[in-house]
Amino acid sequence: MIVQKELRLFLTALLVAFLVGVIAAQALLPSRFKKWLDEDVRWIITDQERARFLDLFTDEQRDKFITDFWERRNPSPGSSENSFKAEHYRRIAYATSHFTFTDKKDKSMPGWKTDRGRIYILYGTPDSIDRHGGGGYQLANGIKAATDPFELWYYKSIPRLGQDVTVKFVDKCRCGDYQQSGDMEQGQTPSAPER
């Protein structure tokens, strides 16, 4: 019994040391690599890739990792044109341009970091969007109610997720911070795009 307790304590200490090491490794990264990891590929890098990147010791190793990272995603391996990488950075620029907001406390959030930005970067332009402004209304029984602004994004197909996917975003603070509400729903029939 005592041996098991000591083993558990040892394993816990080992895990804590590992986590501290990972955090320290990321903190010691030169700024260009930190930006690449935390911003550029934040939504598309796997946990295993992130861990491998943080285990690297030299800038040359990191540069090679980044080159290999993009090459693994290149639809035309070996070519100098990487349409995946170009589209990824185009999506980041779009998200930053269209989804950045400043809340009521003057705190700004870059668009690539928001929920809408994340979904846009991962899955691209939705096939259609239904936008609903918030507002008050009165129920038939006289009770007054209100809804927050929300958007429904419809995708006909998302690889590895399925067909007819709906993503709902709600702006509860009414400041432009549309947060994903619930899981992505499948089996919804997209409506026609608004004109």
Secondary structure, DSSP 4 states (H G I P E B T S, - for coil): -HHHHHHHHHHHHHHHHHHHHHHHHHHTS-HHHHHIIIIISTTT--HHHHHHHHT--SHHHHHHHHHHHHHHT-SSTT-S--HHHHHHHHHHHHHHHHH-EE-TTS-EE-GGGSHHHHHHHHH-S-SEEEEE--EEEE-TTS-EEEE--EEEEEEEEETTTEEEEEEEEE-TTSSS--EE-SSPEESPPPPPPP-
